Amino acid sequence: MPIIELTEVSKLYGFGDATAVALDEVSLTVESGEFVAVMGPSGSGKSTLMNIIGLLDRPTHGNYKLNGRKVERLRPSRQAKARRDTIGFVFQSFNLLPKLNVLDNVALPLTYKGMGRVKRQKRASEILDRVGLADREYFMPRQLSGGQTQRVAIARALINNPNIIIADEPTGNLDSASSRLVMELLSDVHKAGNTILMVTHNPELTRYASRVVFMHDGVIVADEQSTIGEVHQSLRRSMYFMPKTTEEDDLAGVSALMQAIPEKLTGKKKAAKDKKKPKNAKTKYKAGANAKKRGKKS
């Protein structure tokens, strides 16, 4: 049975002549355990589709089944519970609370479950260790890098053990190194059995997906299977003029998370500095000074 099933779903905004069609009779079925990348230009309806799937918005027309249950038949309180327990969200802008430390930000969803402080902080600590941030528990969001902040957001999305992760441009505000780190983490989450829906503009990120959906003007124009580890076939031509990645970036099976260990980076920088310094610099200086003295005496 599909975990997500949309049938001729439409979303309209406005009234009369000012009506705008965000989604136009979209039908989509997602099986449990898929990694679906959703692509398309700005205004194509990607985020609206994710908001409806994530129970943040309601369709104007059509049917939506989540785990076999019709969403429109659920009361608002039941929808909120389904959203809390079934779906985890990762946003481009992170959406962490600036006045809470990392541990409390991750534990926040458990507060709404009524879990005690000690239990929810223990659970949050375990999740932070899983994403490689055990040493940042008591940092404030402003003290983190972009990649670390997004990993905190992923940890918060995982805290309730959701079946579905919705990631809306999760690497949009990150540099290339942090993007690889975050995508490697999402890949690990997918391998653990989670269903992932990811909105992206970056063709390179389709190498993590098992399926690619293309949208345009509120309509799904293509829906194709993809091979994990390879950029989707129809996108390779559009990447012809994009900057080429290095051989190191493309090494199969190398986890970006493992490359983020501070000690290793520090070691590399130190080695680079040592190369620049001439060996036995003091000895050479003394030898030159002694030669000048001998010249003066003679």
VOBA-1610 file (N, C-alpha, C; in pm, whole numbers, padded with zeros to 5 digits, always signed):
BEGIN
Met+00083-00120+00000Met+00000+00000+00000Met+00087+00126+00000Pro+00060+00223-00086Pro+00140+00346-00091Pro+00133+00424+00041Ile+00243+00487+00078Ile+00242+00569+00199Ile+00179+00706+00170Ile+00193+00754+00044Ile+00135+00882+00001Ile+00060+00858-00129Glu-00062+00907-00137Glu-00142+00889-00258Glu-00228+01014-00283Leu-00192+01090-00385Leu-00269+01207-00423Leu-00342+01178-00554Thr-00472+01214-00558Thr-00552+01190-00678Thr-00617+01321-00723Glu-00571+01371-00839Glu-00624+01493-00901Glu-00637+01607-00800Val-00528+01633-00730Val-00525+01738-00628Val-00497+01873-00693Ser-00582+01971-00661Ser-00563+02108-00709Ser-00557+02203-00590Lys-00483+02313-00607Lys-00478+02417-00504Lys-00491+02552-00573Leu-00596+02626-00533Leu-00624+02758-00590Leu-00609+02863-00483Tyr-00557+02979-00523Tyr-00547+03094-00433Tyr-00623+03210-00496Gly-00690+03289-00411Gly-00763+03405-00462Gly-00904+03370-00507Phe-00973+03471-00561Phe-01112+03453-00603Phe-01134+03520-00737Gly-01232+03470-00811Gly-01274+03533-00936Gly-01162+03547-01036Asp-01148+03669-01091Asp-01046+03695-01192Asp-00905+03691-01134Ala-00894+03702-01001Ala-00762+03703-00935Ala-00718+03563-00892Thr-00791+03461-00934Thr-00758+03324-00895Thr-00626+03279-00959Ala-00540+03223-00876Ala-00413+03167-00925Ala-00412+03017-00897Val-00372+02939-00996Val-00369+02793-00981Val-00227+02751-00945Ala-00208+02706-00821Ala-00076+02661-00776Ala-00053+02515-00813Leu-00156+02433-00801Leu-00151+02292-00842Leu-00273+02263-00929Asp-00252+02191-01039Asp-00360+02167-01135Asp-00379+02016-01154Glu-00469+01958-01073Glu-00505+01815-01084Glu-00383+01725-01085Val-00305+01736-00979Val-00183+01657-00965Val-00216+01521-00902Ser-00166+01416-00963Ser-00178+01281-00908Ser-00037+01226-00883Leu-00015+01173-00765Leu+00119+01125-00728Leu+00106+01013-00625Thr+00180+00906-00648Thr+00184+00794-00554Thr+00328+00769-00514Val+00352+00760-00383Val+00487+00736-00330Val+00483+00613-00241Glu+00568+00517-00272Glu+00578+00396-00191Glu+00672+00418-00072Ser+00653+00340+00031Ser+00739+00350+00149Ser+00883+00319+00112Gly+00977+00400+00161Gly+01119+00376+00139Gly+01176+00441+00014Glu+01096+00517-00061Glu+01148+00585-00179Glu+01220+00715-00141Phe+01311+00757-00227Phe+01376+00888-00215Phe+01339+00963-00343Val+01245+01056-00331Val+01191+01127-00447Val+01245+01270-00449Ala+01311+01306-00559Ala+01355+01444-00580Ala+01251+01514-00668Val+01205+01631-00623Val+01106+01708-00697Val+01174+01831-00753Met+01173+01845-00886Met+01243+01954-00953Met+01147+02036-01039Gly+01190+02160-01068Gly+01110+02248-01151Gly+01146+02392-01124Pro+01113+02483-01214Pro+01145+02625-01195Pro+01065+02686-01079Ser+01106+02804-01035Ser+01032+02875-00930Ser+00888+02900-00977Gly+00794+02878-00887Gly+00654+02898-00922Gly+00588+02778-00988Ser+00658+02666-00992Ser+00602+02548-01059Ser+00509+02467-00968Gly+00505+02501-00839Gly+00414+02433-00746Gly+00481+02332-00655Lys+00615+02328-00654Lys+00687+02228-00574Lys+00657+02244-00425Ser+00674+02366-00374Ser+00655+02389-00231Ser+00509+02373-00190Thr+00417+02413-00278Thr+00275+02393-00249Thr+00244+02245-00236Leu+00300+02165-00325Leu+00281+02019-00319Leu+00335+01963-00188Met+00454+02009-00146Met+00513+01961-00021Met+00429+02003+00100Asn+00373+02125+00096Asn+00290+02172+00207Asn+00163+02088+00221Ile+00106+02046+00110Ile-00014+01963+00115Ile+00021+01823+00165Ile+00130+01766+00113Ile+00173+01634+00159Ile+00208+01637+00307Gly+00270+01748+00352Gly+00310+01762+00491Gly+00200+01808+00584Leu+00076+01819+00535Leu-00041+01858+00614Leu-00028+02000+00671Leu+00049+02083+00601Leu+00058+02225+00638Leu-00046+02307+00562Asp-00107+02247+00460Asp-00208+02315+00377Asp-00309+02211+00330Arg-00425+02258+00290Arg-00530+02168+00241Arg-00551+02188+00092Pro-00577+02083+00017Pro-00607+02100-00126Pro-00745+02161-00145Thr-00760+02238-00252Thr-00891+02294-00286Thr-00982+02185-00341His-00926+02098-00425His-00999+01986-00483His-00910+01863-00480Gly-00973+01747-00493Gly-00897+01622-00502Gly-00889+01548-00370Asn-00826+01432-00373Asn-00815+01345-00256Asn-00669+01319-00220Tyr-00644+01311-00089Tyr-00510+01282-00039Tyr-00520+01174+00068Lys-00452+01062+00045Lys-00446+00955+00143Lys-00304+00945+00199Leu-00295+00945+00331Leu-00168+00928+00401Leu-00175+00798+00480Asn-00088+00703+00447Asn-00093+00569+00508Asn-00231+00505+00492Gly-00294+00530+00376Gly-00422+00467+00346Gly-00544+00538+00403Arg-00523+00647+00477Arg-00635+00719+00539Arg-00659+00850+00466Lys-00784+00879+00437Lys-00819+01004+00371Lys-00798+01121+00466Val-00712+01212+00428Val-00674+01323+00514Val-00791+01417+00540Glu-00875+01440+00437Glu-00985+01536+00453Glu-01089+01492+00556Arg-01088+01363+00590Arg-01182+01313+00691Arg-01129+01329+00833Leu-01003+01364+00848Leu-00944+01379+00980Leu-00976+01516+01038Arg-01009+01519+01167Arg-01029+01647+01235Arg-00895+01720+01245Pro-00895+01853+01259Pro-00769+01928+01268Pro-00674+01875+01375Ser-00728+01832+01489Ser-00642+01779+01596Ser-00576+01648+01554Arg-00650+01565+01479Arg-00596+01438+01431Arg-00492+01463+01321Gln-00516+01564+01238Gln-00419+01599+01135Gln-00289+01647+01200Ala-00302+01728+01305Ala-00183+01777+01375Ala-00104+01662+01436Lys-00174+01563+01491Lys-00107+01446+01550Lys-00037+01364+01441Ala-00106+01346+01327Ala-00046+01272+01216Ala+00078+01343+01163Arg+00072+01476+01155Arg+00187+01554+01109Arg+00304+01542+01206Arg+00273+01545+01336Arg+00378+01539+01439Arg+00447+01402+01442Asp+00367+01295+01429Asp+00420+01160+01448Asp+00468+01094+01320Thr+00422+01142+01205Thr+00450+01073+01078Thr+00550+01146+00990Ile+00557+01281+01003Ile+00633+01362+00907Ile+00736+01449+00979Gly+00857+01451+00925Gly+00961+01540+00974Gly+00996+01640+00865Phe+01019+01766+00903Phe+01045+01872+00806Phe+01187+01925+00818Val+01251+01946+00702Val+01382+02011+00695Val+01368+02127+00596Phe+01389+02250+00645Phe+01369+02368+00561Phe+01501+02431+00520Gln+01496+02507+00411Gln+01614+02578+00362Gln+01665+02678+00464Ser+01573+02743+00537Ser+01611+02849+00632Ser+01632+02796+00773Phe+01637+02663+00790Phe+01668+02595+00916Phe+01554+02605+01019Asn+01504+02728+01045Asn+01392+02750+01138Asn+01421+02703+01280Leu+01544+02722+01327Leu+01574+02695+01468Leu+01535+02817+01552Leu+01500+02793+01678Leu+01466+02903+01769Leu+01595+02962+01824Pro+01623+03090+01798Pro+01753+03148+01832Pro+01784+03156+01981Lys+01680+03152+02066Lys+01702+03166+02211Lys+01712+03032+02282Leu+01701+02922+02206Leu+01720+02789+02264Leu+01851+02730+02215Asn+01919+02656+02303Asn+02042+02591+02259Asn+02009+02473+02167Val+02113+02411+02114Val+02095+02302+02017Val+02014+02188+02075Leu+02046+02147+02197Leu+01977+02034+02261Leu+01828+02062+02276Asp+01793+02182+02321Asp+01652+02215+02342Asp+01578+02233+02209Asn+01646+02282+02105Asn+01584+02293+01974Asn+01546+02155+01920Val+01636+02060+01935Val+01610+01924+01885Val+01501+01856+01967Ala+01499+01881+02099Ala+01403+01816+02188Ala+01263+01878+02181Leu+01250+01995+02118Leu+01124+02069+02119Leu+01002+01989+02075Pro+01008+01912+01964Pro+00888+01836+01924Pro+00838+01738+02030Leu+00930+01689+02115Leu+00888+01595+02220Leu+00813+01666+02332Thr+00832+01798+02343Thr+00759+01875+02443Thr+00609+01867+02418Tyr+00572+01872+02287Tyr+00430+01869+02252Tyr+00369+01730+02272Lys+00454+01631+02293Lys+00406+01496+02325Lys+00385+01478+02474Gly+00431+01576+02551Gly+00418+01568+02696Gly+00528+01486+02762Met+00637+01460+02691Met+00748+01383+02747Met+00825+01467+02848Gly+00870+01405+02956Gly+00945+01474+03061Gly+01078+01530+03010Arg+01129+01632+03078Arg+01249+01702+03034Arg+01370+01609+03024Val+01391+01525+03124Val+01508+01437+03125Val+01503+01339+03009Lys+01387+01278+02985Lys+01373+01180+02877Lys+01393+01244+02740Arg+01332+01363+02720Arg+01342+01424+02587Arg+01483+01476+02560Gln+01553+01520+02663Gln+01691+01564+02641Gln+01784+01446+02615Lys+01756+01332+02679Lys+01835+01212+02653Lys+01816+01167+02509Arg+01690+01169+02464Arg+01660+01131+02325Arg+01725+01227+02226Ala+01718+01357+02257Ala+01779+01458+02170Ala+01930+01441+02164Ser+01991+01406+02277Ser+02135+01384+02281Ser+02176+01266+02193Glu+02094+01160+02191Glu+02122+01043+02107Glu+02115+01078+01959Ile+02015+01158+01922Ile+01999+01198+01782Ile+02114+01288+01738Leu+02156+01380+01825Leu+02267+01469+01791Leu+02397+01390+01773Asp+02415+01287+01852Asp+02532+01201+01834Asp+02525+01131+01699Arg+02405+01094+01656Arg+02386+01026+01528Arg+02424+01115+01410Val+02400+01247+01423Val+02433+01339+01313Val+02570+01405+01331Gly+02648+01356+01429Gly+02785+01403+01446Gly+02799+01535+01519Leu+02702+01569+01606Leu+02707+01697+01675Leu+02695+01681+01827Ala+02746+01571+01878Ala+02738+01547+02022Ala+02814+01654+02102Asp+02916+01714+02041Asp+02995+01816+02111Asp+02939+01957+02095Arg+02820+01970+02035Arg+02760+02102+02015Arg+02625+02116+02086Glu+02597+02028+02180Glu+02465+02026+02244Glu+02426+02159+02309Tyr+02521+02226+02371Tyr+02488+02347+02446Tyr+02529+02475+02373Phe+02559+02462+02244Phe+02586+02580+02163Phe+02452+02645+02126Met+02457+02776+02101Met+02340+02846+02049Met+02345+02842+01896Pro+02230+02852+01827Pro+02229+02844+01681Pro+02325+02941+01613Arg+02343+03062+01670Arg+02431+03163+01608Arg+02578+03122+01614Gln+02611+03023+01697Gln+02749+02980+01711Gln+02785+02866+01616Leu+02691+02824+01533Leu+02712+02711+01443Leu+02736+02758+01300Ser+02803+02676+01222Ser+02816+02701+01078Ser+02686+02662+01009Gly+02673+02696+00881Gly+02552+02663+00807Gly+02526+02513+00801Gly+02633+02436+00775Gly+02619+02291+00767Gly+02579+02230+00900Gln+02638+02281+01008Gln+02603+02231+01142Gln+02459+02265+01176Thr+02415+02386+01140Thr+02277+02427+01168Thr+02178+02338+01095Gln+02209+02303+00968Gln+02117+02217+00894Gln+02116+02076+00952Arg+02228+02030+01004Arg+02231+01898+01067Arg+02147+01897+01195Val+02147+02009+01267Val+02059+02021+01385Val+01914+02013+01342Ala+01881+02080+01230Ala+01744+02077+01178Ala+01704+01935+01138Ile+01798+01859+01082Ile+01770+01720+01046Ile+01749+01636+01172Ala+01830+01661+01273Ala+01814+01589+01400Ala+01676+01616+01460Arg+01633+01742+01454Arg+01499+01777+01505Arg+01390+01705+01424Ala+01411+01692+01292Ala+01313+01624+01208Ala+01305+01475+01240Leu+01414+01418+01290Leu+01419+01274+01318Leu+01374+01237+01459Ile+01355+01336+01545Ile+01336+01310+01688Ile+01213+01224+01718Asn+01108+01236+01633Asn+00985+01159+01656Asn+00980+01029+01576Asn+01093+00988+01519Asn+01097+00868+01435Asn+00991+00870+01325Pro+00988+00975+01241Pro+00884+00984+01138Pro+00912+00887+01023Asn+00804+00849+00953Asn+00820+00763+00835Asn+00862+00845+00714Ile+00823+00974+00713Ile+00845+01060+00596Ile+00927+01181+00636Ile+01029+01212+00556Ile+01105+01335+00573Ile+01080+01422+00451Ile+01034+01545+00474Ile+01014+01642+00366Ile+01124+01747+00376Ala+01208+01753+00275Ala+01322+01846+00274Ala+01303+01947+00161Asp+01276+02071+00195Asp+01252+02176+00096Asp+01380+02257+00076Glu+01451+02231-00033Glu+01580+02295-00063Glu+01675+02287+00057Pro+01705+02167+00107Pro+01785+02154+00229Pro+01928+02206+00217Thr+01979+02221+00093Thr+02117+02269+00076Thr+02121+02408+00012Gly+02006+02474+00003Gly+01997+02602-00069Gly+02084+02711-00012Asn+02109+02710+00120Asn+02188+02815+00183Asn+02329+02768+00222Leu+02373+02656+00165Leu+02501+02597+00207Leu+02604+02598+00095Asp+02732+02599+00135Asp+02838+02585+00035Asp+02847+02439-00009Ser+02932+02411-00107Ser+02936+02277-00166Ser+02978+02170-00065Ala+03075+02202+00021Ala+03121+02102+00118Ala+03011+02068+00219Ser+02942+02171+00269Ser+02833+02149+00365Ser+02717+02078+00298Ser+02693+02108+00169Ser+02585+02042+00095Ser+02610+01892+00087Arg+02734+01853+00055Arg+02767+01710+00047Arg+02747+01643+00183Leu+02784+01715+00288Leu+02771+01663+00424Leu+02625+01636+00458Val+02538+01733+00429Val+02395+01720+00458Val+02332+01611+00373Met+02367+01605+00244Met+02308+01504+00156Met+02354+01364+00194Glu+02477+01350+00240Glu+02524+01220+00286Glu+02443+01175+00407Leu+02410+01271+00493Leu+02330+01239+00611Leu+02188+01198+00572Leu+02127+01272+00478Leu+01993+01235+00430Leu+01995+01098+00362Ser+02104+01067+00294Ser+02119+00936+00231Ser+02120+00825+00336Asp+02189+00850+00447Asp+02192+00752+00556Asp+02053+00733+00617Val+01979+00843+00628Val+01842+00837+00681Val+01754+00753+00587His+01773+00771+00456His+01697+00694+00358His+01732+00545+00366Lys+01860+00515+00381Lys+01903+00375+00390Lys+01846+00307+00515Ala+01812+00388+00616Ala+01753+00333+00739Ala+01606+00298+00722Gly+01549+00329+00603Gly+01411+00291+00574Gly+01312+00404+00565Asn+01356+00528+00583Asn+01265+00642+00575Asn+01232+00678+00431Thr+01113+00732+00412Thr+01073+00786+00282Thr+01111+00934+00279Ile+01180+00978+00173Ile+01226+01117+00166Ile+01172+01183+00040Leu+01113+01301+00059Leu+01070+01387-00052Leu+01154+01513-00045Met+01230+01540-00149Met+01322+01654-00147Met+01297+01746-00266Val+01273+01873-00236Val+01264+01975-00340Val+01403+02031-00364Thr+01444+02041-00489Thr+01577+02095-00519Thr+01581+02157-00658His+01672+02255-00675His+01700+02312-00806His+01830+02255-00863Asn+01904+02181-00780Asn+02038+02137-00815Asn+02036+01996-00878Pro+02064+01984-01008Pro+02063+01851-01073Pro+02159+01753-01008Glu+02268+01802-00952Glu+02369+01716-00890Glu+02309+01633-00776Leu+02210+01687-00707Leu+02153+01619-00591Leu+02063+01502-00629Thr+02028+01491-00757Thr+01943+01379-00799Thr+02018+01246-00792Arg+02150+01251-00775Arg+02226+01127-00762Arg+02190+01053-00633Tyr+02127+01122-00537Tyr+02087+01057-00412Tyr+01946+00998-00419Ala+01872+01030-00526Ala+01731+00993-00535Ala+01710+00865-00614Ser+01603+00794-00580Ser+01564+00674-00655Ser+01458+00707-00759Arg+01412+00832-00756Arg+01305+00874-00847Arg+01307+01027-00858Val+01280+01079-00977Val+01280+01223-00999Val+01147+01265-01061Val+01082+01363-00999Val+00955+01418-01047Val+00979+01560-01095Phe+00937+01590-01217Phe+00955+01723-01275Phe+00820+01795-01279Met+00819+01922-01231Met+00696+02001-01229Met+00710+02127-01313His+00599+02173-01368His+00596+02299-01444His+00453+02353-01443Asp+00439+02479-01400Asp+00308+02545-01397Asp+00203+02463-01323Gly+00243+02408-01208Gly+00147+02338-01123Gly+00111+02198-01168Val+00184+02146-01267Val+00155+02013-01322Val+00280+01926-01319Ile+00265+01797-01291Ile+00377+01703-01303Ile+00392+01666-01449Val+00504+01707-01510Val+00526+01684-01653Val+00607+01558-01679Ala+00676+01507-01578Ala+00752+01383-01594Ala+00774+01320-01456Asp+00776+01189-01453Asp+00795+01114-01329Asp+00874+00989-01366Glu+01005+00988-01331Glu+01092+00883-01381Glu+01177+00822-01270Gln+01205+00694-01283Gln+01295+00626-01191Gln+01438+00673-01216Ser+01520+00669-01113Ser+01659+00713-01125Ser+01750+00614-01053Thr+01874+00606-01097Thr+01971+00517-01034Thr+02047+00593-00926Ile+02041+00544-00804Ile+02112+00609-00694Ile+02262+00607-00722Gly+02324+00722-00706Gly+02467+00734-00733Gly+02497+00800-00866Glu+02392+00820-00949Glu+02410+00883-01080Glu+02314+00999-01095Val+02361+01106-01162Val+02274+01218-01195Val+02171+01168-01295His+02045+01209-01277His+01938+01162-01365His+01972+01191-01511Gln+01945+01094-01597Gln+01986+01098-01738Gln+01942+01226-01810Ser+01818+01270-01791Ser+01768+01387-01863Ser+01829+01518-01814Leu+01902+01513-01701Leu+01961+01634-01645Leu+02109+01649-01679Arg+02170+01545-01734Arg+02314+01550-01761Arg+02349+01657-01863Arg+02264+01674-01965Arg+02293+01775-02067Arg+02289+01915-02008Ser+02194+01940-01915Ser+02184+02073-01854Ser+02303+02103-01764Met+02376+01998-01723Met+02493+02016-01637Met+02622+02033-01717Tyr+02613+02036-01849Tyr+02733+02040-01933Tyr+02818+02163-01903Phe+02751+02278-01880Phe+02825+02401-01857Phe+02845+02432-01709Met+02804+02338-01622Met+02824+02358-01480Met+02969+02326-01443Pro+03023+02388-01334Pro+03160+02358-01293Pro+03176+02210-01263Lys+03285+02154-01310Lys+03311+02011-01289Lys+03357+01988-01146Thr+03310+01879-01086Thr+03357+01843-00953Thr+03492+01773-00965Thr+03566+01773-00858Thr+03697+01710-00860Thr+03682+01559-00844Glu+03790+01489-00868Glu+03788+01343-00853Glu+03760+01305-00709Glu+03808+01386-00617Glu+03787+01359-00476Glu+03639+01367-00439Asp+03566+01462-00502Asp+03423+01479-00475Asp+03344+01357-00518Asp+03391+01288-00623Asp+03315+01178-00682Asp+03353+01040-00630Leu+03441+01032-00533Leu+03483+00902-00482Leu+03362+00829-00423Ala+03334+00711-00479Ala+03216+00636-00437Ala+03234+00585-00295Gly+03125+00596-00218Gly+03121+00539-00084Gly+03192+00618+00022Val+03249+00735-00012Val+03318+00816+00089Val+03217+00906+00156Ser+03203+00896+00284Ser+03104+00977+00356Ser+03158+01115+00386Ala+03082+01218+00346Ala+03122+01356+00374Ala+03122+01382+00524Leu+03039+01309+00597Leu+03032+01327+00741Leu+03164+01292+00807Met+03231+01188+00754Met+03359+01146+00810Met+03470+01245+00778Gln+03452+01324+00671Gln+03554+01421+00632Gln+03543+01551+00711Ala+03440+01561+00796Ala+03417+01686+00869Ala+03480+01686+01008Ile+03563+01586+01039Ile+03625+01579+01171Ile+03728+01690+01185Pro+03711+01779+01284Pro+03800+01895+01299Pro+03946+01859+01310Glu+03978+01747+01381Glu+04119+01711+01400Glu+04189+01686+01267Lys+04117+01624+01174Lys+04177+01594+01043Lys+04204+01721+00966Leu+04108+01814+00972Leu+04125+01940+00901Leu+04242+02018+00957Thr+04251+02019+01092Thr+04362+02089+01158Thr+04495+02030+01116Gly+04501+01897+01109Gly+04623+01830+01069Gly+04667+01867+00929Lys+04569+01880+00837Lys+04599+01915+00699Lys+04657+02056+00690Lys+04593+02150+00764Lys+04639+02289+00761Lys+04781+02300+00815Lys+04808+02224+00924Lys+04941+02229+00985Lys+05046+02175+00889Ala+05013+02066+00822Ala+05106+02006+00726Ala+05135+02102+00612Ala+05033+02176+00568Ala+05050+02272+00458Ala+05144+02384+00499Lys+05130+02431+00624Lys+05216+02538+00673Lys+05362+02492+00684Asp+05377+02365+00731Asp+05513+02311+00748Asp+05585+02300+00614Lys+05510+02274+00506Lys+05570+02262+00374Lys+05627+02395+00327Lys+05555+02504+00360Lys+05596+02636+00314Lys+05724+02683+00383Lys+05745+02642+00511Lys+05863+02686+00585Lys+05987+02610+00538Pro+06097+02677+00507Pro+06219+02606+00468Pro+06277+02530+00586Lys+06325+02410+00560Lys+06384+02330+00667Lys+06517+02391+00710Asn+06545+02378+00842Asn+06673+02427+00899Asn+06697+02574+00864Ala+06590+02655+00875Ala+06602+02797+00840Ala+06704+02866+00928Lys+06706+02833+01059Lys+06800+02897+01152Lys+06944+02860+01118Thr+06966+02736+01080Thr+07102+02690+01046Thr+07156+02765+00925Lys+07069+02784+00823Lys+07110+02856+00702Lys+07144+03001+00734Tyr+07064+03063+00823Tyr+07088+03202+00859Tyr+07223+03217+00930Lys+07254+03124+01025Lys+07380+03130+01098Lys+07499+03109+01003Ala+07484+03016+00909Ala+07592+02989+00815Ala+07622+03111+00731Gly+07517+03182+00688Gly+07535+03304+00608Gly+07602+03413+00688Ala+07565+03427+00815Ala+07623+03531+00901Ala+07771+03503+00926Asn+07808+03377+00949Asn+07948+03340+00973Asn+08034+03366+00850Ala+07977+03342+00730Ala+08051+03366+00606Ala+08083+03514+00591Lys+07988+03600+00627Lys+08010+03745+00615Lys+08120+03790+00712Lys+08120+03733+00833Lys+08225+03770+00931Lys+08363+03731+00881Arg+08373+03609+00824Arg+08503+03565+00773Arg+08552+03657+00661Gly+08458+03706+00577Gly+08494+03795+00467Gly+08549+03927+00520Lys+08492+03979+00627Lys+08538+04108+00685Lys+08679+04093+00746Lys+08704+03979+00815Lys+08835+03960+00877Lys+08946+03951+00775Ser+08917+03888+00665Ser+09019+03874+00561Ser+09039+04005+00488
//
